[in-house]
Amino acid sequence: MEPRRINLTFHGVGDPPRRLEPGEAGVWVGRRAFAAVLDAAAGRDDVHVTFDDGNASDLEHALPALAERGLRATFFVVAGRLGTPGFLDAAGVRALADAGMKIGCHGMRHRPWRTLDDGALREELLDARHRLEEVVQRRVAAAGCPFGSYDRRVLARLREHGYERVYTSDRGTTHADAWLQARNTVGPADDAGLLDAIAAADGRAHRALTRRAKLAAKRWR
């Protein structure tokens, strides 16, 4: 049987250093909850940790906590926010990469990709990646869809532009080698039991069939 993976997505960690956007408080995690979930993930080879948006807490709080547990993660950075108060600057992104973390593209302006015309989508997928590659001086091969927004056209453009992995917000487990990787957003109420809950829910036959049908519909709309 092909191995399954649980992808986790964090956003901000700790006390927000900026005014949060509407709805963002629901994905901002306290340091104690963050540590509890990381402790549950440590030592497991079926869990992959990711971060979205490029918040300054990626460097301030996340990197030390990951290093303490011997964990590696992928950080999906919004290229157009580099240097904006509360977000990473170029030096911070390089520090993450130099520490062995992967840098992925989260677009240029944090817009839902499915809603964009071809010109705007090119800016999100190509111009943003080029800016990040200039910062880290290495290839950026993974993309994280802002707001989990994608469809058949977006996926086709991602393939055309050579992205090797694309991460969504579809929840559940995923095949470890799949090009399209479902992720599970970690919220402030989650704790060390989150991983077992994800695996148990995905193991229910009825839920698994329903989920596959919904994902198929999203990919072909």
SULSULZI-V104452 format. One record per pair of residues at least 4 apart in sequence whose C-alpha atoms are under 6 Angstrom apart, sorted by the first residue. I is the first residue (numbers start at 1). GAP is how many residues later the second one is. Records with the same first field share a line. If there is no record, write none. Layout:
BEGIN
I=GAP ; GAP
END
This chain:
BEGIN
4=170 ; 171 ; 172
5=41 ; 42 ; 168 ; 169 ; 170 ; 171
6=41 ; 167
7=40 ; 41 ; 42 ; 176
8=41 ; 42 ; 175 ; 176 ; 177
9=41 ; 42 ; 175 ; 176 ; 177
10=41 ; 176
11=17 ; 40 ; 41
12=16
13=15 ; 16 ; 17 ; 44
14=16 ; 17
17=69
18=68
20=4
27=160
29=158 ; 159
33=158
35=4
36=155 ; 156
37=154 ; 155
40=152
49=24
50=23 ; 24 ; 25
51=24 ; 25
52=24
53=24 ; 25
54=23 ; 33 ; 34
55=32 ; 33
56=30 ; 31 ; 32
57=4
58=4
59=4
66=5
72=29
73=28
74=27 ; 28 ; 29
75=28 ; 29
76=27 ; 28 ; 29 ; 30
77=28 ; 29
78=28 ; 29 ; 30
79=29 ; 49
80=28 ; 29
82=6 ; 7
83=5 ; 6
88=4
94=4 ; 42
96=5
97=4 ; 5
104=36 ; 38 ; 39
105=24 ; 38
106=37 ; 38
107=17 ; 18 ; 21
108=16 ; 20
112=34 ; 37
113=36
114=35 ; 36
116=4 ; 5
122=4
123=4
124=4
133=4 ; 5 ; 6
141=22 ; 23
142=21 ; 22 ; 23 ; 24
143=23
144=22 ; 23
145=4 ; 23
148=20 ; 21
150=4
151=67 ; 68 ; 70
152=67 ; 68
158=5
159=4
165=14
166=14 ; 15
167=13 ; 14 ; 15
168=14 ; 15
169=13 ; 14
170=12 ; 13
171=11 ; 12 ; 13
172=26 ; 30
174=8
196=4
202=6
END
